[in-house]
Amino acid sequence: MIGRLQELEGKLRARDAEIAVIGLGYVGLPLALHFAEAGFRVTGIDIDKEKIAALRAGRSYIGDVPAQQVRKLVDAKAFTATAEFTDLSRADCINICVPTPLRQTKDPDISFILSAVREVRMRLRSGQLIVLGSTTYPGTTHELYLPILAESGLRVGTDFALAFAPERIDPANKAFAFKDVPKVVGGETAVCTQLAAEMFRAIFERVVVVSSSQAAEMTKLLENTFRMINIGLANEVAMMCDRLGLDVWEIISAAATKPYGFMKFTPGPGLGGHCIPVDPAYLSWKLRSLNFSARFIELASEINANMPEWVVERVVRLLNRERRAVNGSKILLMGMAYKADVGDVRESPALDIFGKLEELGADVRYHDPYVSDVEIAGREHQSVALDDKALDAIDLIVITTDHRSVDYAALCKRGVRVLDTRNATGPLGKLENVERL
């Protein structure tokens, strides 16, 4: 390692480098704040001016990030938030953490990363490290982003460094602290990998080095594809148990007692969030371009995508047994977020269930302590209170998100029929008015 990159290595070890983070969502903001707490001077960049205003005022818009942490670092001038990209030319290290959604055609939408990389390209200088953290398909860093940065005339591995280090954040997971989840890093050259690893060792207990940016990209996709496929299996087993008259939760709990060869995954009303429903589609898309059919991914995706429809079928059957039609029934969905204890509704199956029940003529409303309002099929809906008046009018409750702050025992004691898609009522034992997925 020579010249400015060697200088950067020294700055990283001394924690004297300036770090920029583009994208201050649930991935970028915690990353930026941890770098600031480690002693680096950090600039956070986001085009959402409301986020910037909140951060400058010492407020947090992410559940896992305490406002006190933001306030402390802003007041100490260790962390600065801005909507401008001009500070990139001063930064020694630039981390890109912007969204990578799917288009309606299920093709990758990398427009946000392309925009960020082009902003970096305009200000790229010798001695900088660029690290991509946004999930994408294998080969993106090398085949797409490197050529854009190389337009500057600077050489990767000699003048600047480029690496991929996927995010592994699991919102609301209290079992693993940010620093305890190993960081995977793969660079375009050995020097790139070395510098990226040096940067991340400042905030992670363990850094796992892989051979290339492509290997790092594939690692992230394997992790989430593994989860998606096994959730698909659990969902199909739930449908099998329904046909067989068995309790799927009892079966899974019993199987999970095996000390080897079995990993517990549970069924639910469908997949949600930015990662699990999206990442495998990135891999499948890439493989289709190579004339390879990712059959496990396609099958599991189909099963998981059909779960909201299956939940609606269960609602229809349950109401029929009560001699009620779906049309006109008052149905309360407990939870609109895609998972417990977060306010994120991206790809949430509850949105589909809500819409499908409305199409059948049901009078649908929802309660979610983390989601005050949400748009469904072009209409705004607000979370309703769980008061006596509201609950007395309900014909059926469907638990779609298992928020821990909800008193399910009190809810079930009211005698209203409940369909539990998350086993949130499992600890209560068998209840006459509760049917579980």
Secondary structure, 3 states (H helix, E strand, C coil): CCHHHHHHHHHHHHCCCEEEEECCCCCHHHHHHHHHHCCCEEEEECCCHHHHHHHHCCCCCCCCCCHHHHHHHHHCCCEEEECCCHHHHCCCEEEECCCCCECCCCCECCHHHHHHHHHHHHHCCCCCEEEECCCCCCCHHHHHHHHHHHCCCCCECCCEEEEECCCCCCCCCCCCCHHHCCEEEEECCHHHHHHHHHHHCCCCCCEEECCCHHHHHHHHHHHHHHHHHHHHHHHHHHHHHHHHCCCHHHHHHHHCCCCCCCCCCCCCCCCCCCCCCCHHHHHHHHHHCCCCCCHHHHHHHHHHHCHHHHHHHHHHHHHHHCCCCCCCCEEEEECCCCCCCCCCCCCCHHHHHHHHHHHCCCEEEEECCCCCEEEECCEEEEECCCCHHHHHCCCEEEECCCCCCCCHHHHHHCCCEEEECCCCCHHHCCCCCEEEC
